[in-house]
């Protein structure tokens, strides 16, 4: 199974992706976590990404597309994956489709964790992380609206979008998510 998880900052993407991966036994690729690890390890990608991640800006598409292109070739994700935090732009989504096409693979679903904006805001404020200062938070929300919301249309048009109510307890969200995936086969 190949899935991407979409949602705003504070939508619960990380939590749901982790639960899903352990429930269906497939590996998780969480872009934010990968980038933070690359930054901590001071790798080339990490050094490049620092100024973007620190300001809550998106790391440029070209770099991440190249990274994902190489990462999806590794054996551990040959039989499936959950991508969390990627794609975040229409360009990344298109490039992911091209890549999968080249690999003769297909995305099964894009899961949209739908959460009202005021809930996203209060959840994000509660979450203390260095990149969660108010102005950075606002920037991440703005970028989410500008860049990520259009992805919903991209996947909807391709009949790939599954919408889950993300404004429930994490357990309820996961149950709804699993039921939807099962019902869709
Ligand atoms: P996250 O933990 O998923 O919110 O990601 C933390 C930060 O990593 C974001 O604020 C961006 O700076 C960067 N990032 C993560 N995923 C992407 C992506 N798909 N495209 C561009 N930048 C990203």
Backbone and ligand atoms as CSV (ligand in chain L), in Angstrom:
chain,resi,resn,atom,element,x,y,z
A,1,UNK,N,N,0.838,-1.191,0.000
A,1,UNK,CA,C,0.000,0.000,0.000
A,1,UNK,C,C,0.882,1.254,0.000
A,2,UNK,N,N,0.458,2.238,-0.794
A,2,UNK,CA,C,1.220,3.495,-0.854
A,2,UNK,C,C,0.269,4.664,-0.574
A,3,UNK,N,N,0.561,5.374,0.493
A,3,UNK,CA,C,-0.360,6.426,0.929
A,3,UNK,C,C,0.392,7.703,1.238
A,4,UNK,N,N,-0.256,8.828,0.978
A,4,UNK,CA,C,0.278,10.086,1.482
A,4,UNK,C,C,-0.738,10.671,2.467
A,5,UNK,N,N,-0.220,11.345,3.478
A,5,UNK,CA,C,-1.096,11.953,4.486
A,5,UNK,C,C,-0.985,13.461,4.392
A,6,UNK,N,N,-2.128,14.100,4.189
A,6,UNK,CA,C,-2.145,15.557,4.018
A,6,UNK,C,C,-2.901,16.206,5.176
A,7,UNK,N,N,-2.410,17.364,5.592
A,7,UNK,CA,C,-3.111,18.084,6.658
A,7,UNK,C,C,-2.295,19.290,7.056
A,8,UNK,N,N,-2.930,20.198,7.739
A,8,UNK,CA,C,-2.235,21.421,8.159
A,8,UNK,C,C,-1.311,21.152,9.330
A,9,UNK,N,N,-0.559,22.203,9.743
A,9,UNK,CA,C,0.275,22.047,10.930
A,9,UNK,C,C,-0.626,21.830,12.147
A,10,UNK,N,N,-0.398,20.728,12.860
A,10,UNK,CA,C,-1.244,20.427,14.021
A,10,UNK,C,C,-2.450,19.571,13.692
A,11,UNK,N,N,-2.530,19.067,12.465
A,11,UNK,CA,C,-3.689,18.243,12.064
A,11,UNK,C,C,-3.592,16.818,12.615
A,12,UNK,N,N,-2.407,16.458,13.080
A,12,UNK,CA,C,-2.239,15.089,13.603
A,12,UNK,C,C,-1.635,14.145,12.585
A,13,UNK,N,N,-0.999,14.688,11.561
A,13,UNK,CA,C,-0.400,13.851,10.502
A,13,UNK,C,C,0.583,12.825,11.073
A,14,UNK,N,N,1.479,13.322,11.925
A,14,UNK,CA,C,2.525,12.447,12.465
A,14,UNK,C,C,1.938,11.314,13.294
A,15,UNK,N,N,1.026,11.673,14.189
A,15,UNK,CA,C,0.402,10.670,15.060
A,15,UNK,C,C,-0.349,9.640,14.232
A,16,UNK,N,N,-1.152,10.107,13.306
A,16,UNK,CA,C,-1.957,9.175,12.502
A,16,UNK,C,C,-1.080,8.319,11.593
A,17,UNK,N,N,-0.041,8.915,11.048
A,17,UNK,CA,C,0.834,8.154,10.155
A,17,UNK,C,C,1.531,7.046,10.943
A,18,UNK,N,N,1.990,7.364,12.150
A,18,UNK,CA,C,2.670,6.345,12.977
A,18,UNK,C,C,1.727,5.217,13.329
A,19,UNK,N,N,0.517,5.566,13.764
A,19,UNK,CA,C,-0.466,4.541,14.130
A,19,UNK,C,C,-0.783,3.669,12.911
A,20,UNK,N,N,-0.983,4.311,11.794
A,20,UNK,CA,C,-1.353,3.586,10.578
A,20,UNK,C,C,-0.251,2.605,10.175
A,21,UNK,N,N,0.986,3.082,10.242
A,21,UNK,CA,C,2.105,2.228,9.841
A,21,UNK,C,C,2.216,1.017,10.744
A,22,UNK,N,N,1.968,1.199,12.047
A,22,UNK,CA,C,2.084,0.011,12.900
A,22,UNK,C,C,0.851,-0.871,12.698
A,23,UNK,N,N,-0.308,-0.304,12.423
A,23,UNK,CA,C,-1.507,-1.130,12.193
A,23,UNK,C,C,-1.427,-1.943,10.916
A,24,UNK,N,N,-0.856,-1.382,9.873
A,24,UNK,CA,C,-0.838,-2.115,8.599
A,24,UNK,C,C,0.577,-2.581,8.228
A,25,UNK,N,N,1.521,-2.397,9.153
A,25,UNK,CA,C,2.910,-2.876,8.969
A,25,UNK,C,C,3.557,-2.418,7.669
A,26,UNK,N,N,3.576,-1.107,7.474
A,26,UNK,CA,C,4.360,-0.567,6.356
A,26,UNK,C,C,5.240,0.575,6.866
A,27,UNK,N,N,6.368,0.801,6.198
A,27,UNK,CA,C,7.286,1.826,6.695
A,27,UNK,C,C,6.776,3.249,6.513
A,28,UNK,N,N,7.207,4.094,7.435
A,28,UNK,CA,C,6.808,5.502,7.425
A,28,UNK,C,C,7.975,6.367,6.973
A,29,UNK,N,N,7.697,7.256,6.046
A,29,UNK,CA,C,8.676,8.286,5.693
A,29,UNK,C,C,8.058,9.629,6.075
A,30,UNK,N,N,8.554,10.207,7.157
A,30,UNK,CA,C,8.018,11.485,7.642
A,30,UNK,C,C,9.027,12.572,7.291
A,31,UNK,N,N,8.666,13.411,6.336
A,31,UNK,CA,C,9.640,14.372,5.802
A,31,UNK,C,C,10.175,15.350,6.830
A,32,UNK,N,N,9.297,15.845,7.709
A,32,UNK,CA,C,9.746,16.788,8.730
A,32,UNK,C,C,10.782,16.128,9.638
A,33,UNK,N,N,10.508,14.883,10.055
A,33,UNK,CA,C,11.440,14.152,10.930
A,33,UNK,C,C,12.745,13.866,10.192
A,34,UNK,N,N,12.632,13.474,8.930
A,34,UNK,CA,C,13.833,13.191,8.135
A,34,UNK,C,C,14.690,14.449,8.048
A,35,UNK,N,N,14.041,15.583,7.772
A,35,UNK,CA,C,14.799,16.836,7.650
A,35,UNK,C,C,15.450,17.219,8.976
A,36,UNK,N,N,14.715,17.034,10.083
A,36,UNK,CA,C,15.301,17.372,11.393
A,36,UNK,C,C,16.500,16.474,11.693
A,37,UNK,N,N,16.413,15.206,11.294
A,37,UNK,CA,C,17.545,14.290,11.514
A,37,UNK,C,C,18.728,14.691,10.629
A,38,UNK,N,N,18.442,15.099,9.407
A,38,UNK,CA,C,19.525,15.523,8.503
A,38,UNK,C,C,20.198,16.792,9.039
A,39,UNK,N,N,19.377,17.676,9.633
A,39,UNK,CA,C,19.930,18.912,10.207
A,39,UNK,C,C,20.820,18.566,11.406
A,40,UNK,N,N,20.323,17.674,12.268
A,40,UNK,CA,C,21.104,17.274,13.444
A,40,UNK,C,C,22.413,16.610,13.024
A,41,UNK,N,N,22.373,15.847,11.930
A,41,UNK,CA,C,23.562,15.139,11.464
A,41,UNK,C,C,24.470,16.003,10.596
A,42,UNK,N,N,24.043,17.256,10.373
A,42,UNK,CA,C,24.809,18.209,9.559
A,42,UNK,C,C,25.213,17.628,8.205
A,43,UNK,N,N,24.269,16.928,7.586
A,43,UNK,CA,C,24.511,16.406,6.236
A,43,UNK,C,C,24.347,17.555,5.233
A,44,UNK,N,N,24.672,17.306,3.975
A,44,UNK,CA,C,24.508,18.349,2.949
A,44,UNK,C,C,23.050,18.802,2.879
A,45,UNK,N,N,22.125,17.820,2.867
A,45,UNK,CA,C,20.706,18.175,2.817
A,45,UNK,C,C,20.329,18.976,4.061
A,46,UNK,N,N,20.816,18.522,5.222
A,46,UNK,CA,C,20.517,19.209,6.477
A,46,UNK,C,C,20.983,20.646,6.460
A,47,UNK,N,N,22.233,20.842,6.027
A,47,UNK,CA,C,22.783,22.208,6.003
A,47,UNK,C,C,21.984,23.097,5.059
A,48,UNK,N,N,21.583,22.520,3.945
A,48,UNK,CA,C,20.802,23.277,2.974
A,48,UNK,C,C,19.425,23.653,3.552
A,49,UNK,N,N,18.845,22.696,4.313
A,49,UNK,CA,C,17.458,22.870,4.775
A,49,UNK,C,C,17.328,23.821,5.969
A,50,UNK,N,N,18.404,23.953,6.771
A,50,UNK,CA,C,18.312,24.726,8.027
A,50,UNK,C,C,17.562,26.057,7.903
A,51,UNK,N,N,17.990,26.954,7.008
A,51,UNK,CA,C,17.347,28.269,7.021
A,51,UNK,C,C,15.856,28.211,6.698
A,52,UNK,N,N,15.470,27.261,5.883
A,52,UNK,CA,C,14.045,27.135,5.521
A,52,UNK,C,C,13.242,26.621,6.712
A,53,UNK,N,N,13.729,25.516,7.300
A,53,UNK,CA,C,12.998,24.899,8.413
A,53,UNK,C,C,12.914,25.877,9.589
A,54,UNK,N,N,13.997,26.594,9.844
A,54,UNK,CA,C,14.004,27.552,10.967
A,54,UNK,C,C,12.965,28.645,10.799
A,55,UNK,N,N,12.719,29.043,9.546
A,55,UNK,CA,C,11.764,30.139,9.323
A,55,UNK,C,C,10.353,29.626,9.045
A,56,UNK,N,N,10.174,28.308,9.016
A,56,UNK,CA,C,8.853,27.763,8.703
A,56,UNK,C,C,8.547,27.818,7.218
A,57,UNK,N,N,9.590,28.061,6.407
A,57,UNK,CA,C,9.406,28.103,4.943
A,57,UNK,C,C,9.516,26.680,4.386
A,58,UNK,N,N,9.016,26.498,3.177
A,58,UNK,CA,C,9.164,25.185,2.551
A,58,UNK,C,C,10.563,25.061,1.954
A,59,UNK,N,N,11.169,23.906,2.144
A,59,UNK,CA,C,12.453,23.628,1.504
A,59,UNK,C,C,12.173,23.541,-0.007
A,60,UNK,N,N,13.025,24.133,-0.858
A,60,UNK,CA,C,12.706,24.174,-2.290
A,60,UNK,C,C,12.394,22.798,-2.885
A,61,UNK,N,N,11.383,22.796,-3.745
A,61,UNK,CA,C,10.884,21.558,-4.354
A,61,UNK,C,C,11.982,20.696,-4.976
A,62,UNK,N,N,12.858,21.321,-5.776
A,62,UNK,CA,C,13.842,20.549,-6.550
A,62,UNK,C,C,14.656,19.632,-5.650
A,63,UNK,N,N,15.068,20.188,-4.493
A,63,UNK,CA,C,15.921,19.426,-3.576
A,63,UNK,C,C,15.167,18.235,-2.996
A,64,UNK,N,N,13.919,18.503,-2.555
A,64,UNK,CA,C,13.168,17.429,-1.907
A,64,UNK,C,C,12.727,16.375,-2.911
A,65,UNK,N,N,12.398,16.804,-4.109
A,65,UNK,CA,C,11.985,15.860,-5.146
A,65,UNK,C,C,13.133,14.897,-5.454
A,66,UNK,N,N,14.331,15.457,-5.540
A,66,UNK,CA,C,15.516,14.618,-5.790
A,66,UNK,C,C,15.711,13.641,-4.638
A,67,UNK,N,N,15.565,14.161,-3.430
A,67,UNK,CA,C,15.757,13.314,-2.248
A,67,UNK,C,C,14.750,12.160,-2.250
A,68,UNK,N,N,13.476,12.492,-2.458
A,68,UNK,CA,C,12.420,11.456,-2.454
A,68,UNK,C,C,12.664,10.453,-3.582
A,69,UNK,N,N,13.089,10.970,-4.723
A,69,UNK,CA,C,13.372,10.101,-5.869
A,69,UNK,C,C,14.390,9.029,-5.514
A,70,UNK,N,N,15.410,9.420,-4.755
A,70,UNK,CA,C,16.428,8.438,-4.366
A,70,UNK,C,C,15.910,7.545,-3.244
A,71,UNK,N,N,15.160,8.167,-2.317
A,71,UNK,CA,C,14.707,7.418,-1.127
A,71,UNK,C,C,13.730,6.302,-1.505
A,72,UNK,N,N,12.875,6.552,-2.476
A,72,UNK,CA,C,11.862,5.549,-2.834
A,72,UNK,C,C,12.440,4.394,-3.644
A,73,UNK,N,N,13.730,4.510,-3.983
A,73,UNK,CA,C,14.381,3.402,-4.700
A,73,UNK,C,C,14.970,2.373,-3.736
A,74,UNK,N,N,15.049,2.714,-2.460
A,74,UNK,CA,C,15.689,1.803,-1.504
A,74,UNK,C,C,14.766,0.612,-1.210
A,75,UNK,N,N,15.418,-0.514,-0.910
A,75,UNK,CA,C,14.677,-1.776,-0.791
A,75,UNK,C,C,13.620,-1.758,0.305
A,76,UNK,N,N,13.858,-1.004,1.403
A,76,UNK,CA,C,12.936,-1.094,2.546
A,76,UNK,C,C,11.546,-0.540,2.239
A,77,UNK,N,N,11.432,0.241,1.181
A,77,UNK,CA,C,10.111,0.804,0.852
A,77,UNK,C,C,9.587,0.254,-0.479
A,78,UNK,N,N,10.195,-0.862,-0.908
A,78,UNK,CA,C,9.828,-1.406,-2.215
A,78,UNK,C,C,8.355,-1.837,-2.259
A,79,UNK,N,N,7.875,-2.390,-1.128
A,79,UNK,CA,C,6.513,-2.941,-1.140
A,79,UNK,C,C,5.443,-2.001,-0.607
A,80,UNK,N,N,5.830,-0.798,-0.255
A,80,UNK,CA,C,4.817,0.145,0.201
A,80,UNK,C,C,5.383,1.120,1.213
A,81,UNK,N,N,4.619,2.179,1.444
A,81,UNK,CA,C,5.038,3.215,2.379
A,81,UNK,C,C,3.884,4.138,2.710
A,82,UNK,N,N,4.092,4.874,3.804
A,82,UNK,CA,C,3.228,6.017,4.101
A,82,UNK,C,C,4.148,7.228,4.078
A,83,UNK,N,N,3.795,8.201,3.274
A,83,UNK,CA,C,4.547,9.450,3.228
A,83,UNK,C,C,3.793,10.485,4.051
A,84,UNK,N,N,4.505,11.083,5.014
A,84,UNK,CA,C,3.855,12.096,5.858
A,84,UNK,C,C,4.615,13.409,5.695
A,85,UNK,N,N,3.874,14.470,5.377
A,85,UNK,CA,C,4.532,15.773,5.174
A,85,UNK,C,C,5.037,15.946,3.745
A,86,UNK,N,N,4.720,15.006,2.910
A,86,UNK,CA,C,5.118,15.074,1.500
A,86,UNK,C,C,4.056,14.350,0.675
A,87,UNK,N,N,3.537,14.910,-0.396
A,87,UNK,CA,C,3.866,16.216,-0.944
A,87,UNK,C,C,3.174,17.349,-0.188
A,88,UNK,N,N,3.757,18.537,-0.319
A,88,UNK,CA,C,3.161,19.741,0.250
A,88,UNK,C,C,2.874,20.769,-0.830
A,89,UNK,N,N,3.306,20.519,-2.038
A,89,UNK,CA,C,3.014,21.449,-3.137
A,89,UNK,C,C,2.548,20.624,-4.336
A,90,UNK,N,N,1.841,21.311,-5.254
A,90,UNK,CA,C,1.335,20.613,-6.438
A,90,UNK,C,C,2.499,20.062,-7.263
A,91,UNK,N,N,3.593,20.806,-7.288
A,91,UNK,CA,C,4.762,20.364,-8.036
A,91,UNK,C,C,5.303,19.056,-7.454
A,92,UNK,N,N,5.402,18.993,-6.130
A,92,UNK,CA,C,5.868,17.757,-5.481
A,92,UNK,C,C,4.916,16.597,-5.781
A,93,UNK,N,N,3.614,16.884,-5.800
A,93,UNK,CA,C,2.627,15.824,-6.061
A,93,UNK,C,C,2.769,15.293,-7.480
A,94,UNK,N,N,2.917,16.208,-8.420
A,94,UNK,CA,C,3.069,15.793,-9.819
A,94,UNK,C,C,4.335,14.977,-10.006
A,95,UNK,N,N,5.412,15.476,-9.424
A,95,UNK,CA,C,6.696,14.777,-9.555
A,95,UNK,C,C,6.640,13.403,-8.902
A,96,UNK,N,N,5.899,13.294,-7.805
A,96,UNK,CA,C,5.743,11.984,-7.159
A,96,UNK,C,C,5.015,11.028,-8.114
A,97,UNK,N,N,4.007,11.525,-8.782
A,97,UNK,CA,C,3.299,10.683,-9.755
A,97,UNK,C,C,4.205,10.257,-10.908
A,98,UNK,N,N,5.032,11.177,-11.391
A,98,UNK,CA,C,5.974,10.825,-12.472
A,98,UNK,C,C,6.924,9.733,-12.002
A,99,UNK,N,N,7.421,9.921,-10.789
A,99,UNK,CA,C,8.376,8.970,-10.219
A,99,UNK,C,C,7.733,7.582,-10.097
A,100,UNK,N,N,6.510,7.559,-9.564
A,100,UNK,CA,C,5.838,6.267,-9.386
A,100,UNK,C,C,5.562,5.627,-10.741
A,101,UNK,N,N,5.223,6.451,-11.691
A,101,UNK,CA,C,4.993,5.966,-13.045
A,101,UNK,C,C,6.240,5.268,-13.588
A,102,UNK,N,N,7.378,5.910,-13.390
A,102,UNK,CA,C,8.657,5.324,-13.846
A,102,UNK,C,C,8.943,3.998,-13.154
A,103,UNK,N,N,8.490,3.892,-11.900
A,103,UNK,CA,C,8.750,2.664,-11.135
A,103,UNK,C,C,7.653,1.625,-11.347
A,104,UNK,N,N,6.686,1.939,-12.219
A,104,UNK,CA,C,5.506,1.082,-12.448
A,104,UNK,C,C,4.770,0.828,-11.121
A,105,UNK,N,N,4.723,1.862,-10.305
A,105,UNK,CA,C,3.987,1.776,-9.041
A,105,UNK,C,C,2.860,2.807,-9.064
A,106,UNK,N,N,1.971,2.688,-8.050
A,106,UNK,CA,C,0.840,3.622,-8.010
A,106,UNK,C,C,0.551,4.062,-6.593
A,107,UNK,N,N,0.154,5.305,-6.449
A,107,UNK,CA,C,-0.315,5.765,-5.146
A,107,UNK,C,C,-1.720,5.191,-4.941
A,108,UNK,N,N,-1.984,4.633,-3.763
A,108,UNK,CA,C,-3.337,4.134,-3.504
A,108,UNK,C,C,-4.262,5.272,-3.101
A,109,UNK,N,N,-3.856,5.986,-2.017
A,109,UNK,CA,C,-4.726,7.056,-1.530
A,109,UNK,C,C,-3.939,8.235,-0.982
A,110,UNK,N,N,-4.578,9.397,-1.106
A,110,UNK,CA,C,-4.110,10.583,-0.382
A,110,UNK,C,C,-5.128,10.807,0.734
A,111,UNK,N,N,-4.668,10.740,1.957
A,111,UNK,CA,C,-5.576,10.884,3.095
A,111,UNK,C,C,-5.515,12.307,3.615
A,112,UNK,N,N,-6.672,12.911,3.662
A,112,UNK,CA,C,-6.779,14.323,4.077
A,112,UNK,C,C,-7.345,14.380,5.481
A,113,UNK,N,N,-6.517,14.815,6.419
A,113,UNK,CA,C,-6.974,14.973,7.800
A,113,UNK,C,C,-7.589,16.361,7.929
A,114,UNK,N,N,-8.910,16.380,7.869
A,114,UNK,CA,C,-9.606,17.666,7.830
A,114,UNK,C,C,-9.852,18.184,9.243
A,115,UNK,N,N,-9.278,19.348,9.524
A,115,UNK,CA,C,-9.372,19.938,10.874
A,115,UNK,C,C,-9.650,21.427,10.710
A,116,UNK,N,N,-10.674,21.969,11.435
A,116,UNK,CA,C,-10.967,23.403,11.315
A,116,UNK,C,C,-9.747,24.253,11.665
A,117,UNK,N,N,-9.649,25.384,11.003
A,117,UNK,CA,C,-8.486,26.258,11.152
A,117,UNK,C,C,-8.251,26.674,12.604
A,118,UNK,N,N,-9.366,26.966,13.344
A,118,UNK,CA,C,-9.163,27.427,14.735
A,118,UNK,C,C,-8.608,26.289,15.602
A,119,UNK,N,N,-8.947,25.059,15.263
A,119,UNK,CA,C,-8.404,23.911,16.010
A,119,UNK,C,C,-6.918,23.745,15.675
A,120,UNK,N,N,-6.573,23.912,14.392
A,120,UNK,CA,C,-5.160,23.843,13.993
A,120,UNK,C,C,-4.344,24.858,14.775
A,121,UNK,N,N,-4.899,26.062,14.851
A,121,UNK,CA,C,-4.190,27.138,15.557
A,121,UNK,C,C,-3.959,26.791,17.019
A,122,UNK,N,N,-5.029,26.373,17.719
A,122,UNK,CA,C,-4.870,26.142,19.156
A,122,UNK,C,C,-3.982,24.921,19.396
A,123,UNK,N,N,-4.079,23.899,18.540
A,123,UNK,CA,C,-3.200,22.733,18.720
A,123,UNK,C,C,-1.744,23.128,18.501
A,124,UNK,N,N,-1.506,23.947,17.479
A,124,UNK,CA,C,-0.127,24.323,17.166
A,124,UNK,C,C,0.466,25.180,18.274
A,125,UNK,N,N,-0.365,26.051,18.850
A,125,UNK,CA,C,0.128,26.907,19.941
A,125,UNK,C,C,0.492,26.041,21.145
A,126,UNK,N,N,-0.308,25.005,21.400
A,126,UNK,CA,C,-0.031,24.112,22.535
A,126,UNK,C,C,1.255,23.319,22.348
A,127,UNK,N,N,1.645,23.128,21.093
A,127,UNK,CA,C,2.797,22.278,20.808
A,127,UNK,C,C,4.066,23.119,20.832
A,128,UNK,N,N,4.893,22.907,21.827
A,128,UNK,CA,C,6.081,23.762,21.960
A,128,UNK,C,C,7.253,23.176,21.196
A,129,UNK,N,N,7.610,23.835,20.115
A,129,UNK,CA,C,8.793,23.412,19.375
A,129,UNK,C,C,9.473,24.662,18.868
A,130,UNK,N,N,10.763,24.578,18.609
A,130,UNK,CA,C,11.485,25.798,18.269
A,130,UNK,C,C,10.917,26.469,17.015
A,131,UNK,N,N,10.324,25.695,16.113
A,131,UNK,CA,C,9.802,26.333,14.898
A,131,UNK,C,C,8.338,26.741,15.059
A,132,UNK,N,N,7.845,26.792,16.298
A,132,UNK,CA,C,6.439,27.109,16.507
A,132,UNK,C,C,6.207,28.497,17.112
A,133,UNK,N,N,7.145,29.448,16.930
A,133,UNK,CA,C,6.903,30.812,17.389
A,133,UNK,C,C,5.727,31.384,16.599
A,134,UNK,N,N,4.960,32.336,17.213
A,134,UNK,CA,C,3.719,32.801,16.574
A,134,UNK,C,C,3.868,33.205,15.110
A,135,UNK,N,N,4.913,33.989,14.793
A,135,UNK,CA,C,4.997,34.450,13.390
A,135,UNK,C,C,5.359,33.300,12.442
A,136,UNK,N,N,6.134,32.331,12.958
A,136,UNK,CA,C,6.501,31.175,12.135
A,136,UNK,C,C,5.278,30.276,11.957
A,137,UNK,N,N,4.547,30.142,13.031
A,137,UNK,CA,C,3.311,29.361,13.001
A,137,UNK,C,C,2.361,29.926,11.949
A,138,UNK,N,N,2.212,31.255,11.987
A,138,UNK,CA,C,1.326,31.914,11.022
A,138,UNK,C,C,1.815,31.667,9.603
A,139,UNK,N,N,3.124,31.726,9.423
A,139,UNK,CA,C,3.701,31.497,8.091
A,139,UNK,C,C,3.419,30.078,7.610
A,140,UNK,N,N,3.541,29.120,8.540
A,140,UNK,CA,C,3.284,27.722,8.167
A,140,UNK,C,C,1.810,27.528,7.798
A,141,UNK,N,N,0.926,28.219,8.529
A,141,UNK,CA,C,-0.505,28.121,8.205
A,141,UNK,C,C,-0.795,28.757,6.849
A,142,UNK,N,N,-0.163,29.921,6.602
A,142,UNK,CA,C,-0.358,30.599,5.310
A,142,UNK,C,C,0.124,29.715,4.170
A,143,UNK,N,N,1.317,29.124,4.363
A,143,UNK,CA,C,1.872,28.267,3.315
A,143,UNK,C,C,0.982,27.053,3.084
A,144,UNK,N,N,0.436,26.547,4.177
A,144,UNK,CA,C,-0.470,25.408,4.071
A,144,UNK,C,C,-1.668,25.768,3.179
A,145,UNK,N,N,-2.246,26.965,3.417
A,145,UNK,CA,C,-3.398,27.378,2.590
A,145,UNK,C,C,-3.008,27.598,1.137
A,146,UNK,N,N,-1.877,28.305,0.974
A,146,UNK,CA,C,-1.457,28.665,-0.393
A,146,UNK,C,C,-1.005,27.462,-1.205
A,147,UNK,N,N,-0.201,26.610,-0.580
A,147,UNK,CA,C,0.500,25.572,-1.332
A,147,UNK,C,C,-0.103,24.180,-1.203
A,148,UNK,N,N,-0.614,23.851,-0.003
A,148,UNK,CA,C,-1.036,22.458,0.221
A,148,UNK,C,C,-2.526,22.233,-0.078
A,149,UNK,N,N,-3.371,23.220,0.267
A,149,UNK,CA,C,-4.806,23.055,0.003
A,149,UNK,C,C,-5.083,22.720,-1.486
A,150,UNK,N,N,-4.384,23.368,-2.441
A,150,UNK,CA,C,-4.639,23.012,-3.852
A,150,UNK,C,C,-4.382,21.533,-4.167
A,151,UNK,N,N,-3.609,20.860,-3.328
A,151,UNK,CA,C,-3.353,19.434,-3.557
A,151,UNK,C,C,-4.618,18.596,-3.432
A,152,UNK,N,N,-5.557,19.100,-2.620
A,152,UNK,CA,C,-6.784,18.330,-2.425
A,152,UNK,C,C,-7.488,18.154,-3.754
A,153,UNK,N,N,-7.530,19.244,-4.510
A,153,UNK,CA,C,-8.162,19.197,-5.822
A,153,UNK,C,C,-7.411,18.244,-6.762
A,154,UNK,N,N,-6.096,18.307,-6.668
A,154,UNK,CA,C,-5.241,17.449,-7.517
A,154,UNK,C,C,-5.605,15.976,-7.303
A,155,UNK,N,N,-5.726,15.574,-6.045
A,155,UNK,CA,C,-6.007,14.165,-5.751
A,155,UNK,C,C,-7.490,13.823,-5.937
A,156,UNK,N,N,-8.351,14.795,-5.643
A,156,UNK,CA,C,-9.788,14.575,-5.830
A,156,UNK,C,C,-10.079,14.268,-7.306
A,157,UNK,N,N,-9.496,15.064,-8.166
A,157,UNK,CA,C,-9.695,14.919,-9.610
A,157,UNK,C,C,-9.259,13.527,-10.079
A,158,UNK,N,N,-8.254,12.971,-9.403
A,158,UNK,CA,C,-7.735,11.644,-9.775
A,158,UNK,C,C,-8.388,10.523,-8.972
A,159,UNK,N,N,-9.479,10.868,-8.256
A,159,UNK,CA,C,-10.203,9.892,-7.415
A,159,UNK,C,C,-9.316,9.202,-6.378
A,160,UNK,N,N,-8.419,9.953,-5.830
A,160,UNK,CA,C,-7.481,9.363,-4.859
A,160,UNK,C,C,-7.700,9.919,-3.449
A,161,UNK,N,N,-8.591,10.895,-3.319
A,161,UNK,CA,C,-8.680,11.591,-2.031
A,161,UNK,C,C,-9.635,10.895,-1.065
A,162,UNK,N,N,-9.156,10.605,0.132
A,162,UNK,CA,C,-10.007,10.095,1.205
A,162,UNK,C,C,-9.994,11.131,2.321
A,163,UNK,N,N,-11.162,11.659,2.657
A,163,UNK,CA,C,-11.226,12.698,3.694
A,163,UNK,C,C,-11.646,12.095,5.027
A,164,UNK,N,N,-10.864,12.400,6.055
A,164,UNK,CA,C,-11.136,11.894,7.401
A,164,UNK,C,C,-11.340,13.099,8.314
A,165,UNK,N,N,-12.333,12.994,9.213
A,165,UNK,CA,C,-12.530,14.061,10.185
A,165,UNK,C,C,-11.426,13.999,11.243
A,166,UNK,N,N,-10.510,14.952,11.178
A,166,UNK,CA,C,-9.365,14.952,12.083
A,166,UNK,C,C,-9.634,15.637,13.405
A,167,UNK,N,N,-10.862,16.140,13.575
A,167,UNK,CA,C,-11.203,16.852,14.804
A,167,UNK,C,C,-11.912,15.900,15.786
A,168,UNK,N,N,-11.246,14.775,16.072
A,168,UNK,CA,C,-11.749,13.789,17.023
A,168,UNK,C,C,-10.531,13.296,17.791
A,169,UNK,N,N,-10.746,12.365,18.720
A,169,UNK,CA,C,-9.581,11.830,19.451
A,169,UNK,C,C,-8.699,11.074,18.453
A,170,UNK,N,N,-7.391,10.982,18.740
A,170,UNK,CA,C,-6.496,10.277,17.821
A,170,UNK,C,C,-6.977,8.852,17.512
A,171,UNK,N,N,-7.548,8.182,18.516
A,171,UNK,CA,C,-8.023,6.794,18.306
A,171,UNK,C,C,-9.201,6.779,17.335
A,172,UNK,N,N,-10.125,7.745,17.526
A,172,UNK,CA,C,-11.294,7.807,16.632
A,172,UNK,C,C,-10.870,8.116,15.202
A,173,UNK,N,N,-9.910,9.029,15.058
A,173,UNK,CA,C,-9.436,9.386,13.722
A,173,UNK,C,C,-8.860,8.143,13.047
A,174,UNK,N,N,-8.046,7.400,13.803
A,174,UNK,CA,C,-7.409,6.212,13.237
A,174,UNK,C,C,-8.450,5.171,12.823
A,175,UNK,N,N,-9.468,4.976,13.667
A,175,UNK,CA,C,-10.518,4.013,13.334
A,175,UNK,C,C,-11.209,4.397,12.035
A,176,UNK,N,N,-11.550,5.689,11.937
A,176,UNK,CA,C,-12.239,6.172,10.727
A,176,UNK,C,C,-11.357,5.963,9.496
A,177,UNK,N,N,-10.091,6.249,9.688
A,177,UNK,CA,C,-9.123,6.132,8.588
A,177,UNK,C,C,-9.010,4.667,8.101
A,178,UNK,N,N,-8.876,3.763,9.081
A,178,UNK,CA,C,-8.736,2.338,8.738
A,178,UNK,C,C,-9.997,1.820,8.041
A,179,UNK,N,N,-11.159,2.248,8.560
A,179,UNK,CA,C,-12.435,1.815,7.975
A,179,UNK,C,C,-12.538,2.268,6.527
A,180,UNK,N,N,-12.151,3.529,6.293
A,180,UNK,CA,C,-12.229,4.079,4.938
A,180,UNK,C,C,-11.330,3.313,3.975
A,181,UNK,N,N,-10.108,3.043,4.400
A,181,UNK,CA,C,-9.161,2.343,3.540
A,181,UNK,C,C,-9.687,0.940,3.222
A,182,UNK,N,N,-10.226,0.298,4.266
A,182,UNK,CA,C,-10.746,-1.064,4.086
A,182,UNK,C,C,-11.930,-1.051,3.120
A,183,UNK,N,N,-12.849,-0.067,3.335
A,183,UNK,CA,C,-14.059,-0.007,2.502
A,183,UNK,C,C,-13.690,0.226,1.032
A,184,UNK,N,N,-12.616,0.959,0.802
A,184,UNK,CA,C,-12.236,1.288,-0.578
A,184,UNK,C,C,-11.417,0.171,-1.213
A,185,UNK,N,N,-11.065,-0.792,-0.389
A,185,UNK,CA,C,-10.279,-1.939,-0.910
A,185,UNK,C,C,-8.879,-1.554,-1.215
L,1,LIG,P1,P,6.816,19.157,9.617
L,1,LIG,O1,O,7.417,18.538,10.827
L,1,LIG,O2,O,6.222,18.133,8.685
L,1,LIG,O3,O,5.864,20.262,9.909
L,1,LIG,O4,O,8.021,19.826,8.781
L,1,LIG,C1,C,8.909,20.759,9.387
L,1,LIG,C2,C,9.521,21.656,8.323
L,1,LIG,O5,O,10.258,20.877,7.362
L,1,LIG,C3,C,8.540,22.459,7.496
L,1,LIG,O6,O,8.140,23.636,8.165
L,1,LIG,C4,C,9.381,22.751,6.251
L,1,LIG,O7,O,10.337,23.764,6.510
L,1,LIG,C5,C,10.133,21.451,6.053
L,1,LIG,N1,N,9.389,20.498,5.188
L,1,LIG,C6,C,8.847,19.306,5.571
L,1,LIG,N2,N,8.242,18.696,4.542
L,1,LIG,C7,C,8.389,19.504,3.472
L,1,LIG,C8,C,7.991,19.444,2.096
L,1,LIG,N3,N,7.271,18.398,1.628
L,1,LIG,N4,N,8.328,20.458,1.285
L,1,LIG,C9,C,9.044,21.498,1.748
L,1,LIG,N5,N,9.453,21.635,3.010
L,1,LIG,C10,C,9.139,20.657,3.877
